[in-house]
């Protein structure tokens, strides 16, 4: 129902949407299979604009004084291994869900447990930089919020209790499995990295997202839901020690990666049940201003690792999302559902250094439910499809003010002060702006994505 189910709903999704609704729903056991794919003719895609002449990074590093460079030396544009291209090869997502809810004979009480696992891998994620550093890796742009999903095993226990027939309170906690990795590497010869010796170590740690919900059943068919979800993300702590025999020293790096970020959220929904018709409308305040990207907001400026006083790090916006949905019960055996949701982007225009690629999303959903009995046991089958549409957005990083360094502009990867080591004079190739930023000089994004879910349940 358009990402609803906050005020009305009687399925396994209650555990993560509004756990208080469990007390107003039947006990049961459910198995679900869901999938999302990007194989439509106009699927989600990012197209990098053609690079104009005059901005390539020249191959001049060996001719220059190293002290004149930034802390991160760029690649010569001709030497970048991965060429620019269209981002549209997003992998399909397949998840298996198992959920159980029971009362254990206590009126008003519900205990629930849900497990969700991706297939065929139990953990699947990607990490990228949102600035010029991505030239060293894919050299492409990536969808930040929607389209490129982190997939992990999730476990969600929950409990709800209805002290009165009109009020229920519930709590659940979505637990995602994160990890920590420690890698020791010994390189006997810096000219022969293929013979390096590696000793990895790791541990698994959880990321917990608690949800607190209230559900109301007022007279005359009026329904209500109030939910708070806390911020959650998985931290992948990576410590890398590299010992190089030729140099006789150990290089130590610490990285904090962030996966599966979900913002804190406060949601309110109102529903109404009138005979065979059930409707719900609502909204949510999502607190994206605390967003942490996949590198934990590692915004070090390459020309000044200690930070620049006049440099402005990116900021993100809290957003208000809305949804509406309806269910029409044709009979005791069949119900039809439809919904709509709107989700504005929390990322401001990306006209400078950074490439947080995203835009407003609209969701259209259709579904149906079927009830039947087998050997005096009540079964239920639900099927739903979702059509996601990301609006077209064109980004221009050559607009006035985008090419200067202050306030977050494109970084000049070959500083104008770079000197020729043989003559002591500034190099002419260093004048002006040179950059391999994958988002320069701009890009365009748009597209659609489909998702579907089928659930089979036995209700007690």
N, C-alpha and C positions, 0 to 999 in steps of 0.2 A: 504493500500500500504506500508506494512512494517513500520508502525508508521510514515508515511510520510505525504503528504498533506500540505507541507510548501510552495511550489511554485505553485502547481496545486491542485485544490479541489473546489467543489461547493456544499458542503453539510453543515449540522448543526455543524459538527466538526470544521469548520472554527473559531468559536468563541473562542475555546481554543487552537487551533493549530496555526493559523495565522489569526487574525481578519481582516487584510487588504484584504484578499481574498473575504470577504463578498460583496465588491463593484463590483466584477467581477462575482458574482453568483446570481441566481434568488432569489426573495423573496419567502417566504413560511412558512409552519407550519409542523413540523416533530415530530413524536413520535417513540421512540426507546426502545428496550429491549435488555439488554446485560447480559451475564453470564460468569463466569469462574469457572471451577471445576477441582478437582484433583483425579478423579476416574479411571484414566488409570492404567493398570497393572503395569507400571513403572512410577507412579506419583512421584511428588516431595517428597523426604523423607530424613531424617537425621537418621543415625544409630550411636549410641554411642558405642565406643569400649568397650570390656569387661575390667572391672577393675582388675588389677593385685593385688596380695596380698601384704600386708605391708604398704598400704597407707590409711587404714581406720582411721577415727577419733574415738578414744576410749572414753568410757563413764567414764570420770575421773574428771568432773568439780567439783563435790561436795567434792572431796579429795584434791583440790588444792587451792592455794592462788589466789583470784580473781585479784589481781594486776598484775599477770604475764600474763594475757590473753590479746588478742586483743580487740579492742572496740566492735567487733561483735563476740559473742561466737558462734561457730559452733554447729550443732547437732551431736550427736554421729551417726556414719554411720548407725548403726542398728536401730536408731530411726527416720530416715528420712521417713516421711509419704508417699510421692509419690516416687515410685520406678522408676529407670531409664528405658527408653524404646524408641522405635522408634517413631519419629515425622513424621507422614504421614496423620493424620486425619485433614487435613486442610479444613475448612468449605467452601462451595460453595459461590460465590458472585453473587448476582442478583441485577441489577440496572435498574431503569426506568428513561428515559430521555425525556424531552419535550423542544423543541426549536422553536423560531419564529424569523423571520428576515423580516423587511419591510423598504421601502424607504420614505414613507409618501409623495410621489409625488415629491421628490427632486432628480434630476439627480445626480448620483455618490454617494449619501448618503445611508448608511445602518445602521439601528439600530437593534440590536439583543438581545435576552434574552434566556438563557437556564437554566433549572432546572434539577438537577439529584438527585435521592433519592434511597437509598438501600431498599431492601425488605427482610423479612417482617419488620425488625427493622429500624428506621430512623437513629440510631447511633449504631454502633457495632465495638468495638475495644478491643485489648488485650495489656497488658503491661508486660514486663519481664525485668529481669536483665541479663546483658551479662557477668557475672562473678560468683564467688562462692555463691553470695547471692541468686541465683535462687534455691539453695537447699531447701530453706524454702517454696518454692511455687510449681512450676510444676516439678522441678528437671530434666527438659529436655532442649533441645536446640531448638531455634526458628529461622526461616528465617527472616533475617534483612531487606532486600530490596524488595524481590519479593516472593510471596507465602502466606504470612500472612498479609492481607491488612486491613487497617483502613477504615471503611465505615461510611460516614456522608452525610448529605444533603449539596449540593453545588448549589450555584446560580451564574451565570456568565452573567452579562450585558456587552455589547460591542457596539462600534461605529466605522464606517470606512467611509472614504471619498476619492473619486478619482477625483482630480482636472483636470486630463487629462486622456485620455482613456488608457494610458500606465502606469500610476502610481496610487497606492492606499496606504493610510496610515490608520492603524487601531489600536485601543486600546480596551482591555477587562480586566476584573478583576474577577478572580474566587474567590468566597467568600465561605469559609467553616465555619460551625457553631461549635465553641468550647464551653468550659464551665469552670466554677469555682465552687468548692465544699468546703464548710466549715462544718465540723462535730464536734459536741460537744458530748462527751460520759461521763457518770457517772457510775462508778462501785462501788456498795455499799460493795461488798465482793470480794476480789481478788481470792478467792477460788470458786466463783460461777459466772463466766463471762456470763452465759446464762441470767442472770437477769440484765444485763447492760441496761441503758437508753441512747438512742441516739437522738439527735436533729440535723438534717442536714439542710443546706441552700445552695443555688447555684444560679448561673447566667450564661447566655449564652453570649459569645462574639465571634466576627467573626475573621477569619484568611483570609487575602486578598493576592492573588497572581496576581499582574498586569502583563499583556502581551502587548508588543508593537511590531507591525509588519509592514513590508513594502512589497508590492507585485508589481512586474514589469511585463508588457506585451510588450516585445520588438518585433520588426518586425520578420518575417520569423518563427513564432511559438515559439520563445524563451521565457521562463518564468523564474522568479526568486523570491526568498523569503528570507527575513532577519528578524529574530525574536529574541527578548530578553524576557525572563521570569524571574521574580524575585523570590528569595527564599520565601518559605511559609511553615508554620506549625501551628498547633493548640496547644495552651498552655492550659493545665488543671491544674489550681492552686488548690492545696488541702491543707487546714489547718485543722489539727486534734488536738483537745484538749481533753485529757483523764484525768478525775479526779477520783482518787481512794480513797475511804473513809478510808480504813484501813491505808493508807500511809499518808493521809492528805496533798497531794500535787497534782499539775496539771502538766501533761507532755504535752508539746506542740511540734508538728512536722509540718514542712512545706515541701511540695513536689511540684515539678514542673514537670509535665508529658508533653511529646511532642508526638503529633499524626500527622500522615499524612505528614511527612517531604518530601518536594520537593525542590531540589537544584536550585540555580540560573542557567540559561541556556542561551547560545548564539548559535543560529542555523542558518545555511545557506543552501539553497537548490537551485538547478537549474533544470528546466524542459524543455521539448521540445514537441511540438504538431505537428505531421506530419500526416495529414489526419485523419484516424481512430485511430492512435496510439498516446498515451500520455505516456511519461516516466519522471521519476524524480529520481535524486540522491542527497544526501545531508549528512550533518553531524552536530553534536551538541557538544559543549563544556559544560559539566555538572560539576558544581563546588561543588563536594561532600566534599572538604576539610573543609567546614564549617558545616559538618553534626552534627546534634544533635540527640542522641538516645532517646529512650522512657522515660528515666529518666533524660533527659536534661544534659547528660554527667556528671553524678554524679559518679566521679571516686575516691572517698575518699579511701585512703589506710587504712585498718582496724587496722594496728599496729601503725598508726600515723595519726589521723584525720586532723592534721594541714598540712600534706603533707610532703613527703620525697624529699630531694634535689636530690637524685640519682634515683628517680622513674620516669619512662617515661610513660606518658599517651598515649593512642592509638592515632594514626593519620590516616587520611583518604586521599584518592587521588582524584584529579580531573580526569575525564575520557573524552574520545572522542568517541562518538557513531556514527555509520553510518547506512544509510538506502538506499534502492533502491526499486522502484516500477514501475509498468506499467499497463496501461489500454488499452484494445483493444475493440473498438466499432464495434460490429458485424453488427449493424444496428442502426437506430434511436430509436429502442425499447430495445436493449439488449447490455450490456457491460460486459466484463470479466476483472478481476483484479488479480494481484499477487504482492507479495512484500517480502522483506527480511530486517531484521535489526540485528545489532550486538551491544551488550551492555556489555562491560567489567565490572568487579567488581571494586568498589572503595575501597574495604576493603583489607588491606594487609594480609599476612599469619597470621593466628591466633594460633601461637604456644605457647603463654604464657598464662597469666591470663584470657584474654578476649575471648569471643565467638561471634564475629560478623559473623554469618553464612551466606555465600553468595558465588557465583562464577559467571563466565561469562555466559551470556544469548544469545541465538540465537532465532530469531523470523522468522517464515515462515507463510505467510498469503495468503489466496485465497478469492475471493469475486465476486459478480455479481450484476449488477444493471438492473432494468426493468422499462421502461417508458410506460405509457398508459394514455388514456383519458376516463373520465366518465362525461357525461353531460357537455361537453366542458371544463371540469376542468382537468388540467394535474396532474397526480399522478406519484409517483416514489417509488419503493420498492428496498431497498439495503439489501443484506445479505453478511456477511463476517465471516470467521472462522480464528482463529489464533492458531498456534501450537508453544508453548514455550519450549525450551530445555535448561536446566541448565547442564553444563558440570560436569562430575564426579570430585570430589575433596576429597582427603584423608588428614586429618590433624593429625599430631603426636606431642603430647605435652610431650613426653618423650625424645625428641631429646636433644643432648647436649646444655646446655644454657637455656632450657625451665624450669628447675626445681629450678632455683635460683631466689631470690626475686628481685635483681637489674634489672633495665631496663624492667620491666613489666612481670617478670616470674610468675609461679604459686605461690600462697601465701601459706605459711605454716600456716594452721589454728590452729595448736597446737604448739605455740612457744617452742623452745628447752629449754627456761629458766623457764618454768612452774615448780613451786615447790610444793612438797607434804606439805600440811598445818600442818600435824602432826609431820613430821620429819624435815622440813626445807630443805630437799634435793631435787635435780632435779628428776623428774619422768622419768623412763626409757622409758615409753610409748610415751613421748614427743619428743624423739630423731628422727631426720630425717624429712621427709615430710609426713604430713597427710593432706588430702584435700577431700572435697565433691564437688569440682567444677564439674558441670555436663559435661563439655567438656573434663575432664581428664579421661583416658590418650590420648584420641583422638576421632575422629569421621569421618564419611564418608557421603557425600551428593551427590545427583544427582536427575535426574528425568525430567518429562515433565508435562506440564499443557495445557489444552485446554480452549479457550474462543471463544465466538460467539456473534454476534450482528445482529439484524434485525431492519430495519428502514422503516417506512411508512411515506411518506410526500406528501403534496399537495402544488404545486408551483403556484405562482401568475403570 
